[in-house]
Amino acid sequence: MRKLYHTKIRKRSTKCAFFAAIGLGILALAGPVREARAQGNLKYEIIKIVILDPNANFSGATHINEYGEVVGFYGKKELWRKAFLYKNEIIKDLGKSTLYYDFKTTPIINDLGDIVVNKEAAGYGRSSIYSLGKTTDINFWSRDINNKGEVVGFFYLYSGGQTIELPHSYEGTMYTSINEHTQIVGSWSGFIGVHAVILENKVDWTHLSPSLFGEALDINNNEQIIGYFLSSGNFFACLWEKDSQNKWVVRQLDTVKSTAWAINDNGQVVGCSNIAPLNDLLPENADATLYQNGKKINLNDFLPESSEFERLICALDINNKGQIVGYGEGRNEPGSQYAFVMTPIPQPSADLYEDGIVDFKDLAEFASQWLESNQR
């Protein structure tokens, strides 16, 4: 009798251990399983930023920092534009900005809340830096600011209260982005075309792809650079990074006309696909696009049927939390342009059943996936 009792105890213990192992397995393996299914599990909250100005007919969000503070522009096409700050669901007018052909130029914001806005005065370009209630003017159009307060644009660097002239070609040089290590990227122009470059130590520049025409538009803190290159008369979103031999290699991200505008420290890239020409503010059939884990994701796939947007046209920036900003076309408003913010909706890591809770359904889902994988 005692032997039979011990046998039952062992069987129950084995069952308990089995279910405990499954439960622990969910917690341990849910991450990799979800990573493999990441594209299908992405969910976003999409906010349309509405500017209450009857004289304005377009807007776009250009940058977002790690605290979800968004800057962008609004105005009347071909006539005027103003910069705005979107913070805690409140819109603040930052004043008149320049009407500049490249909509990605400014405004820009760093994690300290410093904001740079391009302006025009007496026929020449200048920028204003808004920091801690103080305004500082610098005499060039800006393209980026890092968390040290260093600003780059054209072939200038503003650092420590001084404007520094950087190496440049006589035909034209445009520096577009700067990271926390003061690595600067942009494009160098010559008689044979435009080439993407990186400038290190404020002195030495390197051609990223000497045989390709293109432009570097953003660099993260892990030496990953994005932009576009030209091939057979078309331009394609691309990524530059170093290989095992410390040489720069380029990887094409898209197979249709496209531009990559921003990259975060996690290697997520956003941009615009199906576009032509490059600086068209409202390209036909364009799609705001996310590139991650070697996949191209159309952000329009996340628009619910009840969305205020007909389509998302271009994604211009992404922070390390995966929040994305850009602009899109309003529903039933052909030709309109509104700023948007997309925020990833977090889900429990062990919610394999994807119903918002973790329960026995997730155990069953895990067991099903585990059996399926072992039968292959």
DRENGU-996117 format. One record per atom (N, C-alpha, C, CB): residue in one letter; x negated, y negated, z. Coordinates in pm, whole numbers, plus 50000, padded with zeros to 5 digits. Each point is the difference from the previous one (the first is absolute). Glycine has a CB too. Example, Ala and Ser with C-alpha at 12.3 -4.5 7.8 and 13.67 -1.06 7.14 Angstrom:
BEGIN
a486815056950780a500894988150000a499104988050000a501895011750125s498464977849803s499184988150006s500774989150073s498825006349785
This chain:
BEGIN
m499175012050000m500834988050000m499134987450000m501815012650121r497184988049964r499104988450007r499284998049868r499705003750246k499945007649689k499314999049871k500914993849895k498625020150059l502684983849942l500954994449906l500194985050026l501165022349984y498914973950142y500154985950038y498834991849949y501285006750205h497514998549814h498804992849954h499994998849848h498745008350200t501785002349733t500074999549853t500924988949954t499555024549989k501634973950078k500944989349965k499384986350026k501935015250054i497364983750058i499354987250032i498994996349892i500305004550246r498935005849712r498994997349897r500664995749870r498475016750107k502654989849855k500714996549878k500534985750007k500615024149967r499974972450149r500524986350015r498864989949995r501925008650137s496964994949928s498864990950000s499474998149859s499415007250232t500605004049693t499544999249862t500904990849918t499055023250018k502294978250003k500954991449928k499784985450038k501675018849992c498184978650138c499784986250046c498724994349939c501225005250216a497735003549786a498734995549944a500134997049851a498785013450171f502054995249761f500204998049857f500674986649971f500185024849972f500914972450104f500704987449977f499154988150045f502195011850027a497044990150080a499124989250044a498954997149894a500375006450239a499125004649702a498994998349895a500584992649880a498875020950076i502394982349890i500664993149889i500154985250035i501235021049935g499214976150189g500164986150041g498704992449993g501865006850147l497064999549907l498694993549993l499534998949855l499455008950229g500925001249692g499614999749859g500614988349927g499795024550004i501464972450031i500664988449938i499224987350029i502235011250022l497394987250106l499284987950037l498644999449934l501214999850217a498135012049771a498655000249945a500004999049848a499295013650195l501714992649741l500005000849854l500974990749933l499325023150026a501524970250052a500984991149939a499314989049921a501615004950186g497274990149870g499284989449929g499565004249861g499244991550218p499995019749769p499605004449867p501175003249908p497955008850104v503114997449952v501165003249916v500634987449947v500405020850132r499764969349956r500624987549958r499104992449903r501224998850219e497445002449802e499084993449908e500165005649861e498384995950187a501815017349803a500165006349870a501294995749933a498675019450080r502324976450004r501294995949945r500214985050018r500925022850049a497974969749962a500094985950038a500854991849906a497785002250100q502055000049771q500734991749905q501505001750017q498095001749840g502355010550183g501435002450015g500574994750130g499715019949861n499434978150240n500484995850131n499884985150023n499365022150083l500054970549823l499874985650018l501384993550007l497795000449879k502384990950220k501234992350012k499644985850040k501335020650064y499414969849884y499694986050027y501254992150035y498065001749845e501734988350240e500994989550019e499584988649906e500525006650246i500374988949669i499684989749902i500774987350030i499545017549827i499734971550194i500604987250036i499824990149885i499565004350245k501504989249719k499974989449899k499854986650073k501445013549836i497484979250134i499774987050063i500724989349918i497745007650093v503264986549966v500814990149930v499614985950046v501915016649979i497704975049927i499644986250028i501234991249978i497575004149932l502874989350173l501214991849990l499664986149947l501045012950190d498634986749683d499724987349932d500765000249868d497694997550110p503344994249875p500825000449877p499234996549874p501934994050140n496914999449875n499234996149884n498985010649957n500324976550071a499545034150010a499035010549969a500695011649929a498624993450201n500695012649703n500605011249927n499095012349992n501284983449869f497635016650208f499175011950005f499154999950126f499965001049748s499575010950291s499115001150115s499215013049988s501574986550145g497345014449929g499195012150003g499175000250125g499945000849751a499845011050306a499145001550118a498635004749953a501995005450150t496954987749891t498665002749948t499095007550096t500274979749868h499855018050262h499125006750096h500755003350129h498034987949903i501525022650165i500545003950130i498835004350088i502235007249898n497764988050228n498925004050090n500425012050086n499164976350003e499985027450091e500265012050080e501154998250098e497615005849977y502844982150045y501094997250093y501334998049926y498354989750158g501655013149714g501234998849923g500354985849962g500765020150113e498314970649903e500244986149960e499774998749850e499314991450230v501665002949700v499994999749855v499894985749950v501375021049993v497814977049904v499974987149933v500345002149853v498274991050163g502254998549776g500395000849860g500334986349946g500855023150036f499854976849853f500354987449937f501455000349953f497614996849929y502934991550051y501334998649940y500024986849924y501125013750184g499834984849728g500074987549926g500885000949878g497754994750082k502004996449824k500724999549874k499005002849889k501714983450090k498565026949833k499035004649902k499594988849905k500985022750016e497714977049957e499384990549908e499994985750052e500715014849816l499834982850303l500064986350051l499254998250132l502204997749886w498165009850215w499354998350130w500125012850082w500494975449994r498675025450106r500095011150095r499514995450137r499665016749813k500834990050288k499584997550137k499605013150066k501524979950014a497635019050085a499575011850075a500895001750123a497624997149918f502575015650124f500795002550120f499325010650087f502104993849877l498265006150251l499615010250096l501265006750051l497914987250068y502135026049925y501145007950050y499515007550123y501055002449766k499454993550352k499525005650126k501185001550095k497714989649968n502465022450086n501115002850093n501354996149939n498444996450193e501715006749677e501234997549924e500324985349984e500835021650083i498184969849941i500164985649983i499074995249889i500634997250245i499894994149668i499224994749888i499534985950033i501305014249837k497414983550147k499434986850024k499424994649870k499495006050241d500874981749724d499504993649880d498584995050026d502354993249930l496715010749982l498604996150017l499604988549908l499505023350067g501464971549857g499694988549915g499745003849856g499084988950198k500795000849719k499865002049856k498685006749965k501444980149963s498655029549947s498845007149951s499824996849852s500325018650170t498554985649774t499784997349859t500765009949912t497754990650057l502675004949827l500605008949901l498855006149921l502164986349984y497455025750054y498825006349943y500405012749927y498564990550182y500815012549707y500465011049915y499915013550068y499284986949804d499785014950288d499825012950064d500785000450130d497735002549895f503405004850107f500894999850116f499415006650122f501885000049843k496995007250145k499415006850114k499054990950076k500225021549879t499524966650072t498964991650057t500244996850147t499644990449775t501375002350258t500324996750139t501514998450011t497754988650035p502745010150088p499274999350126p499495013650046p501394980450060i497645018950032i499415012050059i499944998150151i498665004849791i501325006450283i500004999450146i499115011050054i502334990250003n496925007150105n499215010550063n500665004350132n497894990849892d501455018350179d500615005550121d500024990150117d499245022349924l500004966850064l499994989650103l501124989949978l497535003050024g503174998449865g501064990549967g499524988049924g501155007550200d497574992649758d499494989149916d500615001349860d497824998950132i502654990149814i500675000149870i499284990549905i502225005650109v497594998949768v499384991749898v501004997949886v497695008550061v502474978949898v500924996549892v499254991849897v501995000450158n498135003349716n499384992349892n500854987849969n498975020849905k500364968350069k500684987549967k499284993349884k500774997350240e499784991849714e499384992649891e500034985250036e500695017449829a498194976050152a499924985850034a499104992949900a500375005150244a500164984349697a499234991449909a499325008149890a499634984050187g501085026149763g499495007449885g499035011250031g500324979549880y499375023250247y499095011150030y500625008950108y498004985849938g501535026450067g500565009650094g499394998850138g500425015149811r500384987250289r499525000650137r500905009150080r499034976749983s500565026850137s500775008750088s500104993750138s499275020249871s501774983950200s500174995850139s500065012450087s501224978949931i497995021050176i500005010850098i500774995350122i497785009249915y503284998250121y500794996950119y499605009850109y501944990849862s497475004050245s499515008750107s500184993150135s498345010549843l502434996150245l500214994950137l500464985450000l498245015850081g502674981149829g500554986649996g499124989749933g501195005850202k497674998549747k499064991049935k499955002949851k498654998350211t501224991249707t499915001649856t498614996049952t502474995649976t496915013349946t498684997249943t500095001049849t498835008850207d500734981049721d500035000149854d498645004349946d501754981949999i498275026849899i498785003949931i500204997649851i499445017450178n499484979449753n500114994949863n499885010949893n499064978850084f501665032149932f500135009949893f501245008350025f497495000749966w503055004949928w501135008950013w499545013150062w501144989449801s499595015550294s499595011850076s500715012549951s499574985550196r499805026049829r500595012749963r500155009650119r499014996949775d500185001450329d500125009350113d499354994050124d500005019649842i500454985550275i499424996150129i499895012650085i500974976549986n497895025350081n499855011650089n500264995850145n498335010349842n501504999050251n500314997150140n498924991950070n501315020950004k497634975949925k498994990950052k500314985749959k498295018449993g502764979849927g500334986749950g499214996149878g500594993850229e498705015849710e499234997149880e500935000749878e497885009350106v502004980849807v500894998649885v499185000649872v501634986350134v498895021149765v499335000449870v500984995749891v498475018450080g500964976649811g500764996149883g499064994049897g502064995950139f498245006049734f499094996149893f498605005450034f501374979149948f497605012650055f498695005250041f499534993150128f499425005049759y501544993650335y499684993650128y500405008850118y500314977649892l498985020350216l500315006250129l500054989150104l498905021949934y502204977550141y500104990650112y499775007950128y501644984749874s497295012250198s499645007550120s499324990850100s499765021049864g500674979750261g499384991950104g500124985149976g498455018550037g502634977449898g500214985849975g499254994749880g500354997550240q498955011349688q499224995849884q500495007049873q498024995850150t501914997049737t500315005949871t498705004049932t502104986249979i497805026749989i498775005649944i500245003849855i499275008550228e499844987349683e500115003849860e499385013849982e499924975849926l500855033450017l499555013749983l499445002149859l501715007750168p497535002949811p499485003049865p501135001149899p498055011950102h501734982549780h501065000249900h499414998649861h501614990250165s499215013049737s499574998749860s500494986549948s500065025249964y499304969949932y500414987249942y501345001349928y497584993549976e502715018549976e501265002049927e501205000750094e498725012049824g501054991450301g501095000450096g499915011750097g501384988949831t498905008550296t500005010250105t501174997350093t497495002949986m503225007750050m501114998550093m499895010750109m501474990449817y498265005250306y500005009250113y501405000450060y497544995350048t502955016849974t501415001750033t500295005650138t500335003149762s498705003650302s500295006450128s498745001150084s501895012749894i498294986950238i498895001250094i500455008650118i499074977349931n500075032150112n500375008450115n499284995450127n500385019449844e499744988750263e499434996050129e498485000650001e502085008150110h497324998749791h498555001149990h499424989649906h500185024450048t500654965849914t499634989449905t499545005949867t499354985350193q501215026049769q499835005049864q501074993349914q499055022550080i500544972249807i500874991849916i500105006449861i499364979050130v501855021749819v500195005749866v500714990049911v500095023250096g499794979149774g500654991249904g499635003849859g500014981850167s499865008249748s499675002549859s498984990049950s502305009449962w496874995449950w498964992049936w500294999349852w498305006750174s501694981349769s500324998249859s498744997049920s502284991750062g497645014349821g498884997649910g500475000249856g498435010350164f500634988849746f500364999949858f500605013349956f498194983549959i501525027250115i500485013349959i501225004450079i497675005849938g502914985550144g501225003750072g499914997450149g500405017049827v500574988250245v500124998150145v499715013250069v501714981549969h497465018150135h499615012150071h500294998750150h498225004449827a502215006650235a500215000350143a498665000550072a502225011549969v497654980650139v498734999450073v500265000350150v498954987149811i500005016750264i500004998850145i498764992150039i501275021950031l498904968950061l498924991550048l499755003550147l500594981349836e498175022650194e499645003550137e498904990750049e500655024049961n499384972850168n499024991150061n500014986149938n498605020050051k502524976649883k500184986849938k498974997049891k500964992350215v498275017849748v498914997749905v500035009849884v498634991150188d501425021849844d499845010349897d501355004949951d497835006850104w502394992349764w501245005149946w499735012349914w501004976950005t500005031849992t499885012649927t501215001649909t498675010550188h501084993149687h501095003049908h500575013850038h498954985949813l502345014750213l500615012650043l500085009949884l501314987650174s499015007549709s500095008649881s499444992249882s502055012350090p496624987849890p499384991849896p500565002249861p497985000350137s502525011849835s500495002949866s501484997149982s498255017449984l502434978450125l501444997449994l500304985450027l500455023550072f500524971049858f500504986850031f501085001550107f499474991249766g500574999350328g501025000850103g499764990050110g500295023849948e500514977350157e499934990750113e500275007350129e500724981149853a498455016050248a500225005250135a500864989950075a497785012650000l503334992150059l500964990950062l500085001050152l501275001549792d498295009750265d500075001350146d498985010250047d502454993949998i497055004450124i499085009550062i500425002250144i498114992749848n501885019950198n500325002750140n498715000950081n502115012249933n498004991850192n498825000450086n499225013149988n501194984950156n499225023649750n499315012749977n499345000549862n501645011150152e498104977249792e499334998849869e500805006549888e497824999750118q503484999849891q500855004249889q500554987449934q500625022050115i499294977649753i500334988149924i501055003649895i497694990250039i503285001149943i501035002749900i500144988149905i501215014950163g499444987749726g500244989749900g500495006449872g498234985450101y501195010849788y500385006049871y498795000349908y502384991850027f497665017149875f498994999849895f500705001049865f498285010650153l501034984849743l500574999949865l499495012049921l500164974950007s500765031449920s499635011349916s500965000849882s499055012450199s500404987849681s500795001149877s501084989249992s499575024549999g500094963650046g500924988749991g501024999350112g499705001349760n500315008450333n500924999950113n499234998750131n501645014049870f499064982050235f499364999250131f500685009850095f499384975849960f499815030350128f500505010550088f499534997550143f500005016349808a500894986050288a499654999150141a498885010150030a502354992550060c496695003350022c498885008950027c499454997850141c499455000249756l499715009350285l499344999750131l498525002649980l502115007950116w497064983549943w498565002350003w499585004350140w499644983049816e499525027250192e499425004050128e498685007049973e502285002250107k496914999349997k498685006049983k500075015250007k498964979450098d500215027249820d499955014550002d498925004750097d500825000949763s498895011850239s499035005850093s498594994849977s501425020450012q498334974149869q498694994449968q499974984950017q499645018849842n501394975950224n500094985750030n500124991549874n498665004050205k501935001849690k500224992749877k501494996949985k497995011149893w502304977350050w501394996149980w500625008049886w499484977050086v501665028849942v500755007249897v501424994349996v498595021350031v502034979149853v501344994549984v500985011449975v499084978349909r502095020750152r501055010049982r501264993149952r499015014750180q501534989749709q501224994449946q501195004750083q498994999349768l501874991350274l501145003350086l501295001949924l498894987450178d501175007549699d501265000149926d499725003349854d501004983150158t500045021149772t499855003549858t500724990249908t499815023850068v500854966049990v500654989649923v499454986550045v502105014049971k498234975549956k499504986750033k500354996650145k500244992749759s498765003650318s500214998350144s498884992050062s501255021650008t498984973450111t498994993050078t500155004050147t499984980549836a498905022350229a500005002350144a499644986850068a499345024749972w501524971050122w499804986950060w499385000650139w501934992249869a498305018350207a499515000150138a499755014250046a501254978850047i497825022750049i499695012950062i499814997950149i498935008549787n501635000650295n499784999050144n498865009250042n502444994350036d497265005950094d498865008150047d500295014949998d499334980950141n501915022949835n500365014149988n499925005049856n501474997450198g498144993749712g499875003949860g501294999449922g498155014250070q502924980649989q501264998349928q499894987649911q501315011250188v499134990349687v499884989349901v501394996249950v497715008249932v502534978950052v501264995549942v499734991249879v501125001250225g499864998449686g499854991949880g501264999849918g497595005250000c502214993549871c501104998549906c499715008549878c500514976750083s500465031449877s499845009049887s500974996149889s499245018650154n500394984849723n500814996649881n500074984949979n501365020750035i497504972749967i500004985449988i499224995449879i500204998350247a500204990249700a499294993149892a500744986949974a499175022049896p500114966950097p498574998750024p499674999850149p499814987649785l498905011250248l499545001650138l500634990250097l497895008449908n502244978950053n500464989950094n501474996249982n497694991650004d503075016649926d501424997449983d500695001350135d499935008549762l500804981050279l500655000250132l501165009850006l499324976450030l501315026449860l501155009050000l499915009449881l501414982650115p497625026849886p499815008749885p501175009549980p497554998450036e502755004749838e501115008949971e499675014350044e500684985449807n500325021150252n499885014150038n498885002950099n500925005449778a498594984350293a498925002250095a500505006950126a498834979849910d500265027650154d500345007250123d498964997150108d501135018149866a499334978050252a499114999350115a499555014250031a501164979250093t497545022649928t499445013450005t499065001750119t500205001349753l499835010750305l499095004150106l499185011749948l501614992250184y497065007049835y499115010949964y499375005450128y499534989949771q500695022950256q499405006050119q499835015149979q501034982150146n497905023149914n499705014449992n500025005249857n500995002650226g498534989149681g499925004149861g501324999949927g498125013550065k502944980949997k501314999849938k500474985749975k500545021650113k500254976949784k500644987249968k501455000850046k498454996049800i501964994350282i501355000050056i500714987149959i499255014250196n501864987249737n500824988649960n500834995650121n500095007949757l499664980050290l500694995350121l501504997849977l497884989350071n502535010149804n501434998849972n500775012750038n499454984149815d499825026950201d500655012550040d500574999150142d498455012549849f501124977450227f500454998750139f501154990050015f497705005850072l502744988349817l501114990650007l501315007650019l498754983749853p501995013450255p501315006450016p501014994049903p499505004550242e501595002449736e501034995049907e500564986650046e500575023649941s499404973950188s500554987550054s498954988950008s501635013650129s497204988449814s498914990450010s500374986649939s498395018949995e501034970550060e500174986649943e499114998049879e500584991450227f498545018349744f499104999249885f500455009449889f498114993850153e501805001149725e500225008549884e498765008549976e501584983149899r497275010650118r498735007249988r498904991950069r500755010749783l498214996250259l498824993750057l498964999249888l500485008850237i499104979149732i499184997749881i498515001750026i501764984549919c497775009650190c498565000650026c499715000050149c499574988249783a499505020350259a499535000250139a498644993050003a501265021750053l498604968450035l498814991649999l499065002250118l501344983649879d499165022350230d499125002250115d500535011350086d499324975849997i499785030550079i500365010750093i499064999150120i500855014949812n499724986050309n499144999950119n499715014350045n500974977750070n498275023650039n499595013350045n501155008050060n497744990850040k503375002849988k501195007150049k500865005049884k499964986050208g499635010749670g500745004549883g501124990749960g499445022650065q500674965649997q501014990349960q499584993649867q500624995650243i500345002849668i499734995349864i500834987649971i499485023549927v499914966950005v500734987949959v499834997849851v499684989950228g501255002649715g499954996949858g501244992549959g498615020349958y501894982549922y501234993549955y500795009449911y498884977450015g502435020049978g500885008449920g501164992049943g499365019550139e501444987249782e501164993849936e501265002850080e498915002249775g501884987450252g501235001750077g501065007949925g499504978650113r501315028749960r501075007849937r501024990749934r499685018450171n500684984949708n500964992249921n499524985749975n501835013950095e496844984149908e499404986949975e498855001549901e500654991950231p499615011049643p498935002049902p499054988149994p501545014449867g497174988450138g499004989549993g499674993350131g500774996449775s499915007550333s499714993950131s498735006050060s502464995950038q497014997450063q498785004850065q500064996750148q498684997249787y501275013150299y500064998250144y498855007550068y502504997549987a497004996650122a498975006550080a500595011850077a498764978250019f500435032150002f500455011350080f498905004750096f501535006949814v498924999950292v499115006750096v500505014350016v499464978250122m499655031549860m500335014150021m499255005150121m500415003349752t500325002050346t499395005350122t500285014950011t500244977750114p498715030749897p500235014450013p500835003150124p497845004449882i503105005050105i500825004450112i499335012350061i502144990849893p497355008050230p499315011550060p500985011250033p498284984550094q501235027849894q500785011850035q499195008350098q501194999949777p499485007850311p499275008850091p499115009449920p501864998750169s496875003049874s499075008249923s500445014549990s498204984850072a502595020150024a500455013949997a501425001349945a498525004650193d502034984749753d501365000449946d499955005449857d500714980550145l499015032549844l499895006249869l501345000949929l498055012850084y503034988049992y501335000849941y500484986449952y500525019450149e498794970049899e500254986249957e501424995450031e498325003249821d502114999350304d501314995050041d499874990050115d501035021649927g497724973850098g499764989850102g499775005250139g501374985649864i498775027750158i499765005950132i499165012549984i502194990850088v497225013850022v499215012350000v500745010450083v497824987149972d502645023749963d500755010350069d499765013549933d501754983250069f499155026549955f499815013549946f500085000449848f500965008950211k499684981149728k500024999449854k498584998349946k502324990250006d496865002350069d498624998249958d499205012950017d500144975850062l500185032150043l499385013150015l500315008849880l500154997950250a501115002249710a500425008049886a499334995349872a502195004350112e497714982449871e499364994549881e498535003649997e501644981149999f497705018150117f498595003750008f499815014849967f499624982150173a501225026549885a499905014349976a500225003149851a500805004650235s500164988549703s500305002149859s498804996149914s502444995850044q496964992649986q498854995649922q498805009150023q500844976550013w499025028450111w498875008850033w500135013249927w499784989350225l501435016549774l500245012749928l499804998249851l501625007050176e498864981649772e499884997249856e498534999149960e502214987950003s496995005450080s498604998349966s499245013250008s500134976750084n500305032550004n499335012850013n500425010149894n499844995750243q501245001349686q500465009049895q499384996749866q502125002750124r497194985849868r499394995849873r498735007849971r500974977250031
